[in-house]
């Protein structure tokens, strides 16, 4: 295949930072959590001036936690397999020892001094809470300062931009993100990470219970760390109220070869660049050669029904989320009119133009899509599609006098289907296009988080990464 261009990402040779193998060294006495943390801090010192992944760092608190973990490993009594793992927390989630500013000027200096449910249980598991990672404003589309670790001119995706970039830059082995439309899987695709967006309600959101499609998830350098962080949280805090929560084995599910995969195009297929189509086709060819049956929209009317049902996912998901956020955003704008971006105000204006009947109609469209997805349960083991619409775009900020960029953190169009279907999704770093990461994802029926992880693990082991110049 063609050579990798100057931006330098090659999924065949990129070595992500991992933790599960380091934990074995802790047990043998060949390494310690404190030494592991210091290596992370050294990488942050080197890369953070360009990547800008962090809103806040708590170096001394992290060192104290790493020292306590070191003592537990030396005594043979770690609290969990992730005891001592440095973890980043998206700055939408509260932390007792660092401010929570939501990437929003109106919340500058906000310091509630309490932990989100997921953060609280990570501490119980012995994880080292190192920093708050940059989020797009209020978890929306207005970007923060984070850059793509493989090309600083380009977006890292959003809204979990800092979490994705910190993992991709080898600053951390794992970080928490959140997704309403595409904020976990898309930045994972742009940054070359493994990531899990769980079944809706799969991980307890704590205080983050506003929108009906919001989920907590995990960015990581490898699938073992991804699953371990997720299951350690879910086994202690459960899911959102009224939801059973993510369930599965206490260690990473064994690889599972899918017999059949549905190939989902989404409404973005016609606009996708030819190089990304070429790369995805090469991934699918390998799966076909491995005996996996691929089913497209022309092969089965049930697949066509799902394609049609998610065919307006952009408008449906954006409008649902805008409506559900409107009161909180309106109060914030009224209290801090200069502390909220013009982009967020435009989203608010669109939501305030909606009626209750508009919202009810959108919920019906979403329910119909979920029924079309459920109808495919016996057709295939999972759905496969891209994690992002090609490589990350160049983003140098809004320019004075020009219209606001409609999607500065990237188009979530390949992510919206799994969000509106409440489906678990796993992103895999399987492609490089023009020297930049392009992820591939699988998603399945609700509550199939462990099975999707097993399928993704098999694909990562069986399919050779694809490089397209």
C-alpha positions in Angstrom: 0.0 0.0 0.0 1.0 3.7 -0.3 3.3 5.2 2.2 2.1 7.2 5.2 2.2 10.9 4.8 4.0 13.4 7.0 1.4 13.6 9.7 2.7 10.2 10.6 -0.2 7.9 11.9 0.1 4.3 10.9 -2.1 1.9 12.8 0.3 -1.0 11.9 3.1 0.6 13.9 1.5 3.1 16.4 2.1 1.9 19.9 -0.6 3.2 22.3 0.0 3.5 26.0 -1.5 0.5 27.8 -2.0 -0.5 31.5 -3.1 -4.1 31.8 0.4 -5.3 31.0 2.0 -2.8 33.4 -0.2 -4.2 36.2 1.5 -7.6 35.7 4.8 -5.8 36.2 3.5 -4.2 39.4 2.7 -7.7 40.7 6.2 -9.0 39.8 7.9 -6.0 41.4 9.4 -4.8 38.1 7.4 -1.5 38.0 5.3 0.6 40.3 2.2 2.7 39.8 4.2 5.8 40.9 6.8 5.2 38.2 4.1 4.6 35.7 2.4 7.9 36.7 5.7 9.8 36.4 6.1 8.5 32.8 2.6 9.8 32.1 3.5 13.2 33.6 6.7 13.4 31.5 4.7 12.8 28.4 2.2 15.4 29.4 5.1 17.9 30.0 6.3 17.1 26.5 3.1 17.1 24.5 0.5 19.2 26.3 1.9 22.6 25.1 0.7 21.6 21.6 -2.1 19.1 22.2 -3.9 21.1 25.0 -5.8 18.0 26.3 -6.3 19.1 29.9 -8.4 21.7 31.5 -6.9 20.9 34.9 -4.2 18.6 36.4 -3.9 17.5 40.0 -0.3 16.3 40.0 0.2 16.1 43.7 -3.1 14.4 44.4 -2.3 11.9 41.6 1.2 11.2 43.1 -0.4 10.6 46.5 -2.9 8.2 45.0 -0.1 6.4 43.0 2.0 6.0 46.2 -1.0 4.4 48.0 -1.5 2.1 45.0 2.2 1.2 45.0 1.9 0.1 48.6 -1.1 -2.0 47.9 0.6 -3.8 45.0 3.7 -4.4 47.1 1.5 -5.9 49.8 -0.3 -8.1 47.2 -3.6 -6.4 47.8 -4.6 -4.2 44.9 -8.2 -3.0 45.0 -8.9 -4.0 41.4 -7.0 -4.7 38.1 -7.0 -0.9 37.4 -5.5 0.0 40.8 -2.9 2.6 40.0 -4.2 3.4 36.5 -4.0 7.1 35.7 -7.3 8.2 34.3 -8.6 11.5 32.7 -12.1 12.7 33.4 -14.0 14.8 30.9 -14.7 18.2 32.3 -18.4 17.7 32.3 -18.1 15.3 35.2 -17.7 16.5 38.8 -14.5 15.9 40.7 -14.0 16.7 44.4 -10.4 17.8 43.9 -10.6 19.8 40.7 -12.9 22.4 39.2 -15.7 21.4 36.8 -16.1 24.2 34.2 -17.9 22.4 31.3 -15.7 24.1 28.8 -17.9 27.2 29.3 -16.8 30.7 30.3 -20.0 31.0 32.4 -18.7 28.2 34.7 -15.1 29.6 35.1 -14.0 28.7 38.6 -16.9 26.4 39.3 -15.7 24.0 42.0 -18.5 21.8 43.5 -16.0 19.6 45.5 -17.9 16.4 44.9 -17.4 13.3 42.7 -19.6 12.1 39.8 -20.7 8.5 40.5 -18.2 7.1 37.9 -15.3 9.1 39.4 -16.2 8.1 42.9 -16.2 4.4 42.0 -13.0 4.7 40.0 -11.3 6.0 43.2 -12.8 2.9 45.0 -11.1 0.7 42.4 -7.8 2.5 43.1 -7.6 4.4 39.9 -5.5 7.6 39.9 -7.6 10.6 38.9 -4.9 12.7 37.2 -6.8 15.5 35.4 -9.9 17.0 33.8 -9.8 16.7 30.1 -11.1 19.4 27.8 -14.7 19.3 26.6 -16.4 21.2 23.9 -18.6 23.9 25.6 -21.4 22.2 27.6 -20.7 19.0 25.7 -22.0 20.6 22.5 -20.3 21.7 19.3 -18.3 24.8 20.4 -14.7 23.5 20.5 -12.1 24.0 23.2 -8.4 24.4 22.5 -7.5 20.7 22.0 -5.7 19.7 18.8 -5.3 16.4 17.1 -2.2 14.6 18.3 -1.3 13.6 14.8 -1.7 17.1 13.2 -2.2 20.2 15.4 -4.1 21.9 12.6 -6.8 19.4 12.8 -9.7 18.7 15.1 -9.5 15.9 17.6 -13.3 15.6 17.4 -15.7 16.4 20.1 -17.1 16.9 22.6 -14.8 14.4 24.3 -11.8 16.1 22.6 -9.4 16.2 25.5 -10.1 12.6 26.5 -9.5 11.3 23.0 -6.4 13.4 22.5 -4.8 12.6 25.9 -5.1 8.8 25.2 -3.9 9.2 21.5 -0.9 11.2 22.6 0.1 8.5 25.1 -0.4 10.9 28.1 -2.9 8.4 29.7 -3.9 4.8 29.2 -7.6 5.6 29.6 -10.1 8.5 30.0 -13.8 9.0 30.5 -15.9 10.6 27.8 -19.6 11.2 27.2 -21.7 10.9 24.2 -25.1 12.2 23.2 -24.8 12.2 19.5 -21.2 11.2 18.6 -18.9 12.5 21.3 -17.1 9.3 22.2 -17.0 7.3 19.0 -16.1 10.1 16.6 -13.1 11.5 18.5 -11.9 8.0 19.0 -12.1 7.5 15.2 -10.2 10.8 14.6 -7.5 10.0 17.2 -7.0 6.3 16.7 -8.3 5.1 20.0 -10.3 2.1 21.1 -13.5 3.4 22.7 -16.8 2.0 24.2 -20.1 3.9 24.0 -22.3 1.6 26.2 -25.9 0.7 25.9 -28.0 3.7 26.9 -28.0 3.9 30.7 -25.1 1.4 30.9 -22.9 3.4 33.2 -24.3 5.5 36.0 -24.1 9.2 34.9 -24.6 10.5 38.5 -25.6 14.2 38.2 -25.5 14.1 34.4 -29.1 12.9 33.9 -30.5 15.7 31.7 -30.7 14.3 28.1 -32.2 11.0 27.1 -29.3 9.9 24.8 -26.4 10.8 27.0 -24.0 8.0 28.1 -20.6 7.8 29.8 -18.0 5.8 28.0 -14.3 5.0 27.9 -11.4 5.9 25.6 -8.3 3.7 25.9 -5.2 2.6 24.2 -6.3 -1.0 24.0 -9.5 -3.0 24.3 -8.4 -4.7 27.5 -8.1 -1.4 29.3 -11.3 -0.1 27.8 -13.4 -3.0 29.1 -11.7 -3.1 32.5 -12.4 0.6 33.2 -16.0 0.2 32.1 -16.8 -2.9 34.0 -15.1 -1.7 37.2 -17.4 1.3 37.1 -20.5 -0.6 36.2 -20.0 -3.4 38.8 -19.8 -0.8 41.6 -22.2 2.0 40.5 -24.5 0.2 38.1 -26.4 2.0 35.4 -28.6 5.0 35.3 -31.8 4.9 37.4 -34.3 2.6 35.8 -31.7 0.9 33.6 -30.0 -2.4 34.4 -26.5 -1.2 33.6 -23.6 -2.6 31.7 -23.1 -6.3 32.5 -20.4 -8.8 31.5 -17.3 -10.7 32.6 -14.9 -9.2 35.2 -12.2 -9.4 32.6 -12.2 -8.6 28.8 -14.5 -10.9 26.9 -12.8 -13.4 24.7 -12.7 -12.7 21.0 -15.9 -13.7 19.1 -15.9 -14.2 15.4 -19.1 -12.8 13.9 -20.9 -15.0 11.3 -22.8 -12.1 9.7 -22.4 -8.3 9.8 -24.7 -5.6 8.5 -22.8 -2.9 6.7 -24.5 0.4 7.5 -24.0 3.4 5.1 -26.0 6.1 7.0 -27.1 9.3 5.4 -23.4 10.4 4.9 -22.2 7.8 2.5 -22.6 9.9 -0.7 -20.5 12.7 0.9 -17.7 10.4 2.2 -14.3 10.9 0.5 -13.1 8.2 -1.9 -10.0 7.4 0.1 -12.0 6.5 3.2 -14.4 4.5 1.1 -11.4 2.6 -0.3 -10.0 1.9 3.1 -13.3 0.7 4.5 -13.8 -1.5 1.5 -10.4 -3.1 2.2 -11.5 -3.8 5.8 -14.7 -5.4 4.5 -12.8 -7.4 1.9 -10.7 -8.9 4.7 -13.7 -9.8 6.7 -15.3 -11.4 3.7 -12.1 -13.4 3.1 -12.3 -14.6 6.7 -15.7 -16.1 6.1 -17.9 -13.3 7.5 -21.1 -12.7 5.5 -21.6 -9.0 4.9 -25.2 -7.8 4.4 -25.9 -4.4 2.8 -29.0 -2.4 2.2 -29.5 -4.0 -1.2 -29.3 -7.5 0.2 -32.1 -7.5 2.8 -35.2 -5.3 3.1 -34.7 -5.1 6.9 -31.4 -3.4 6.4 -33.0 -1.0 4.0 -35.7 -0.3 6.5 -33.0 0.6 9.1 -31.1 2.8 6.7 -34.4 4.7 6.0 -35.2 4.9 9.7 -31.9 6.6 10.5 -31.9 8.6 7.3 -32.5 11.9 9.0 -30.6 11.1 12.2 -28.8 14.5 12.1 -31.9 16.5 12.4 -33.8 14.1 14.7 -31.0 13.7 17.3 -30.0 17.4 17.3 -33.5 18.5 17.8 -34.2 16.0 20.6 -31.1 17.0 22.5 -31.7 20.7 21.9 -35.2 20.5 23.3 -34.0 18.5 26.3 -31.3 21.0 27.1 -33.2 24.2 26.4 -34.3 25.1 30.0 -30.8 24.7 31.4 -29.2 26.6 28.6 -31.9 29.4 28.7 -31.2 29.9 32.4 -27.5 29.9 31.8 -27.8 32.5 29.0 -30.0 34.7 31.1 -27.6 34.6 34.1 -24.4 34.9 32.0 -25.2 36.4 28.6 -21.6 36.9 27.8 -20.4 33.6 29.2 -22.0 31.4 26.5 -20.9 31.1 22.9 -22.9 32.3 19.9 -22.9 28.7 18.6 -24.7 27.5 21.8 -27.2 30.4 21.6 -28.0 29.4 18.0 -28.8 25.9 19.2 -31.0 27.3 22.0 -32.9 29.5 19.5 -33.7 26.5 17.3 -34.9 24.5 20.4 -37.1 27.4 21.6 -38.7 27.5 18.1 -39.9 23.9 18.7 -43.3 22.9 20.2 -44.2 20.0 22.5 -45.8 18.3 19.5 -42.5 18.6 17.6 -40.7 16.9 20.3 -43.3 14.1 20.6 -43.0 13.5 16.8 -39.2 13.2 17.1 -39.6 10.6 19.8 -41.8 8.6 17.6 -39.3 8.7 14.8 -36.6 7.5 17.2 -38.9 4.7 18.5 -39.6 3.6 14.9 -35.8 3.4 14.3 -35.3 1.4 17.4 -38.0 -1.1 16.2 -36.2 -1.3 12.8 -33.0 -2.1 14.6 -34.6 -4.7 16.9 -36.0 -6.4 13.8 -32.4 -7.1 12.7 -31.5 -9.0 15.8 -31.7 -12.4 14.1 -30.1 -11.2 10.8 -26.6 -10.4 12.0 -24.3 -10.5 15.0 -23.5 -6.7 14.7 -23.6 -3.7 12.5 -20.3 -2.3 11.1 -19.7 1.2 9.8 -17.1 4.0 10.1 -16.5 5.8 13.4 -16.1 9.2 11.7 -16.6 10.8 8.2 -13.0 10.3 7.0 -9.9 11.9 8.6 -10.2 14.9 10.9 -10.7 18.2 9.1 -8.4 21.2 9.4 -9.8 23.5 12.1 -8.2 26.8 12.9 -11.1 28.5 14.6 -13.9 30.8 13.7 -12.7 33.9 11.8 -14.1 37.3 12.5 -16.9 38.3 10.1 -17.4 34.8 8.8 -20.4 32.6 9.6 -19.9 30.1 12.4 -18.7 26.7 11.2 -21.7 24.4 11.4 -19.7 21.4 12.7 -16.3 22.5 14.0 -15.8 19.3 16.0 -16.8 17.1 13.0 -19.9 15.6 11.7 -21.5 13.0 14.1 -23.5 11.4 11.3 -21.8 7.9 11.6 -22.4 8.0 15.4 -26.0 9.2 15.6 -27.5 5.8 14.6 -26.1 4.0 17.7 -27.0 6.9 19.9 -30.7 7.1 18.8 -30.9 3.3 18.8 -29.5 3.2 22.4 -27.0 0.6 21.1 -23.6 -0.3 22.4 -20.7 0.7 20.1 -17.0 0.0 20.0 -14.6 2.0 17.9 -11.5 0.3 16.5 -8.3 2.0 15.1 -8.2 0.0 11.8 -7.5 2.7 9.2 -5.2 5.5 8.2 -6.1 7.9 5.4 -3.6 10.5 4.3 -1.6 9.7 7.5 -4.5 10.3 9.9 -6.6 7.9 11.9 -10.0 6.8 10.6 -11.9 4.5 13.0 -14.2 1.6 12.2 -17.0 0.7 14.7 -19.3 -2.2 15.4 -22.6 -1.8 17.3 -25.3 -4.2 18.4 -28.5 -4.6 20.2 -29.0 -3.0 23.6 -27.3 -4.9 26.5 -24.9 -6.5 24.1 -21.9 -4.5 25.3 -19.8 -7.5 26.2 -20.6 -9.2 22.9 -19.7 -6.1 20.9 -16.4 -5.9 22.8 -15.8 -9.6 22.0 -16.5 -9.0 18.3 -14.3 -5.9 18.2 -11.5 -7.8 19.9 -11.7 -10.6 17.3 -11.7 -8.0 14.4 -8.7 -6.2 15.9 -6.9 -9.5 16.1 -7.9 -10.9 12.7 -8.0 -7.8 10.3 -4.8 -6.1 9.2 -5.0 -2.3 9.6 -5.4 -0.5 6.3 -3.3 2.4 5.1 -4.5 4.6 2.2 -2.5 7.6 1.1 
